[in-house]
């Protein structure tokens, strides 16, 4: 489970433990979040340990995989959650920023999956769940690089799925929508939990923001035997955000327009 120190990744690790799994947690910088999750998992009677790896250096991921496999005694599921978010006007993006984003969000998870898949193929198969984003299927200003990495994950999920499914490895992905996490409080000026709830009430069809638990339960399902016939899919978990036509100003109230009047019976 990569990127387990905060937010969605930490909750996925906890959810796997709730459902009876032993968990190897990854963090990139601060160990506190992942270590506290390890303590929670141990109280559930499951085994857990946290491992550090800087995804800006793809050569680190082979060691991370080997450490996790050794600690668990084998690896049945891989959740690729680690990644960084970045926004900047397209014309101002530097080559170095572009390179680091793709190294962390695409190259390192690719290398980790490659190492883990070799192990899975030798031990009866397994499941891979990739975390992408609705940024991979919709456009947002100043997110050209970030969206590109998330679109790449979706494409890789499809390609790896058809290459590995007949060999016993299932690959799927999740594209979360608005799921407030700790980082929102750090980077969004004036962010409050009440403010995001009010925004969601009027902008998201389900009328609430998502929670890390929403995504965690879906990840656990995709890695379970119950999802054995789901191959290469990116499941969008966004409360209806991407299915709402952007031209609709207020989906909560009946429309004042009556198209078809005079042509169809009332």
N, C-alpha and C positions, 0 to 999 in steps of 0.2 A: 504494500500500500504506500504509494509515493505521495509526498506533500502532506504528511499527516499531522503537522504541528498545529494547524488552525482550521477553522471553518469546515468546509465540505469534507476535506480529506480526513480530518480528525474524527468527524462523525461517522464516516464510512468505516474507519478502523474499529470504532466502538460497535457499530451495527454488526459487523462480521463476527465480533466476539459475542454479542448478544445471541447470535444465531448458531453459536457453538464452534467457531473457528479460532485457531491460534493465529496470531497476527504479527508480522514483521512490519514495523512502521519506519518510514523514511522521513527525514527532515533535512533542510539545506543549511540553515544557519542557527537559529535559536533552538535549543533542545527542550525548553521548558514545556511547550505544548505537547510534543510527542511523548515526553517522559511522563507527564501527568496522565496522558491517555493510557500509557503502559500500566501505570498504577491502577487505573480503573479496570482495565482488562484483567489484571491479576486478581482483583477482588471478585471477578466473575468466575474464577476457577480456570481460566484459560491461560495459555502461555503467550508472552509478548516480549518484544525487545525493540529498541529504537536504534537506527543506524543513520549516520550522517553521510551525505554525498552532495557535492556541488554539481548541479546539472549543467552549469556553464562549462564543465570539463567532461565531455562525454566518456573519456577513458575511465572515469570513476564508476560508471554504472555496472561494469562487469563485476567489480569487487562487491558492490552493493548486492547484486543478485546472488553471488556466491555466499555472502554473509547471511542473507535471508534464508537461502536453501539449507545451509548448514544448521542454522538456529531452529528451523522448523522441521528438519529432517525430510524435506521435500516441499514442493510448491505446486498447489493445484490452481490457484487464482492469482492473477496480477491485475491490480487497479492502477492505471497510469493517471494520477491526478495532478502531480507536480507541474507547475508552470508559472509564468509571470505575465502580468497584465501591463500594457503600455499604450499610451495615447499621445499622439503628436501630429500636427499638420503634415500631410503627405510630403509637401515640398521641403520640409525641414528635417525629415528623417535622415540620419547619417548611415553610411554603410556599416559602421561598427554596431549601431543599435539594431539594425536589421539582422546582422549576423548573430548577435547574442540572443535575440528573440527566437530565431529558428533553431539555434543550438540547444537552448533550454526547453522550448516547447515542442520541438519536432525531432531533432537529431538524437538527443539523449533518451527520450522515451522509446524511439525506434531501436536504439542499441540495447536498451534494457529488455524490451520485448523479444528481440532476437536471441539474447542470452537465455532468457527464461523459457522461450519456446523450445530451444534445444533440450533443455532439461525436461520439459513436459513431454516432448516426443519420445524421450527415453523411459518415461514413467507413466504411460497410459493416457496422456492428454491433459486438458485443463481448459480454463476460460480466461480471457483477457477482456477487461472493461476499460475503455479509454474515456477520459473526461474531455469534452470539447466545449462548445458554447453556442448559443444562438447567434453570436457574432460570426460563426462560420456559415450561417445560412441567410443572414440579413446584413444590410449595410449600416454602418454608423460612422459619422464624421470622425476623423483623427484616429481611426482604428485600422488603417490599411494593413499594417504589419501584423498586429494581433489577430485580426480577422483572417489574414492569410495563413497564419499558423493553425488556427482552429479549423479552417477549411481543409488544410493538409491532413489533419488528424482524421477528419471524416472520410477523405479519400483513401487514406491508408487503412482505415478500419475495413472498408469494403474490399480492398485488394487483398489484405491479409486474410480476411474471412474466407474468401473463395479459394485461397491457396492452402489454408490450413484446416478447414472444416472436415474434409474427408480423412484427415490424419488425426482427428480427435481433439483439435483445439478450436474452440469457438471464440470469435472476436466480435464484440459489439461496442457501442459508444453511447454516452449520454450527453445531451446538449442542454445544460441548465439555462434558465432565464434569470430573472431577478431573484437572487438568493443573497440577502444581506449577510455579510460576514465581518469579522473584526476589521479588515482592511478598509471597509467603507468609512468607518469612523475616522480613519487616519487620512484619507486622501480626498474625500468629498467635503468641501467647505459647508459647514452648517448642518451636516448630516445628523439626523435623529431617527430613532426607531419609529416614533410617532409620525414623523414626516414621510418615511417610506411606506408606512401602512396607509396613510392618506392618499399618497400617489397611487399606490396599487389599487385602492378602492375604486378609483375613477379611471385607471388606465389599463388594468389587467382584468380580463373577463372573469377570472375566479375571485376577484376582488380582494386579494391578499398577496403579499410577497411569498416566495418560496422559503423553505427552511432547509438547513443542511440535512435534516432527517428525511425530508422528501427525496433527496437525491441518494442518500445512503441506502434507503430501503430498496430503491430501484437498482442500485449497483449490486446489492446482495442478491436480488432476484436474478439479474442477468448472469451472475456467476454460479447460480444454482442449477441443479438438474431440471427444475421446473421450466427453465428457459432453454432446454436442449434443442428446440427446433427454431430458435431465433438466431439468425446468422447474418452478420455484416450490417446490422441495422444501427442507425443513430436515433435513439429515442429522445424526443424533445420533451423536456419537463419544464414548462414555462408558464403554467397557468392560463394558457391560451394566447400568449403574447403574439406569437408568430402566425396564428390563424386569424387574428383580427385584421381586417382590411384597414390600412392606414388612413384611407379617405373617410372613414366613418368617424364623425366627431363625437358622438355620444351613443354608445351601444347599449346604455342602460335604459333608455326611454324609447317608446314607440316613435317611429319616424313620422314626421309631418308630411312627407312626400307620399304621393300615391301614383307610382308608375303603373301604366297599363289602364288607367281610367279611360272608359269609352271603348276599350278593346276587349276587355274581359268582364264577365259578369261579376257583380259585387257579391 
